[in-house]
Amino acid sequence: MTTRFSSTLKPLVFCLGLLPLAYLLGQVYLVVNGQPSGMGADPAKTIVQFNGDWALRFMLLTLAVTPLRQLLGWVELARVRRMLGLFAFTYALAHFTTYLALILEFEFNELGTEILKRPYILVGFTALCGLVPLALTSNRLMMRLMKRRWRLLHQLVYPVAVLQLTHLFWLTRSDYAEPFIYSVVFLLLMGYRVFKWRQRRSKMGRAEVAS
Ligand code: HEM
């Protein structure tokens, strides 16, 4: 039973990862056809926000894989970490692309002006740039070729997540509930890692004393 579920885990996560996109396309279809939709008065803004939200959610899901795998003893979870990370990157790229297309209408000069006027855009852009090397080296071949450097490079995910949360806090004007919840989740996931790291260190220390 466990084995059968494990073999369906990847396709299941893949389909779940595409659900937000499918929902968004459905909503766009309704807007284009002049039918009532959940896109509000400013569909362009809603689309950009929707993609940004999912980019951050997938980032947190990616970071949750290791703690959940260890706490639940569910080894197979590790197999979907890469896919979740790639979804985080894809939605972030969609967020940036829809921002360029629907808000800036491909006026690339405007991007520079926007970055100067709104520093949170620079923070978001830096986060996106940080995701690029992670996505490009997320395959097994790069893992094998880069060896120790791969682990080191992929530590970049933590500052990138901090930048994403900073981006969100900075652009939020009134209701801080969502950024607050995401930050608590992030801090819990980081707290778990620090706890594990300290546990490992003290075990190593004890082993050294004993030998
Ligand atoms: C990995 C990178 C990024 C993540 C995770 C991210 C995430 C988010 C999130 C969660 C929001 C708030 C959505 C809401 O209000 O519900 C947002 C808004 C926004 N982001 Fe990003 N972002 C990223 C990169 C960028 C980049 C590269 C740009 C532009 C160059 C950008 C431009 C914006 C803008 C303009 C808004 C405000 C939209 C509005 O309310 O009018 N973001 N982003």
Residues whose N, C-alpha, C, O or C-beta is under 5 A from the ligand:
A	BS01	HEM	K45 V48 Q49 G52 D53 A55 L56 A92 F96 Y99 I121 G124 F125 A127 L128 Q164 L168
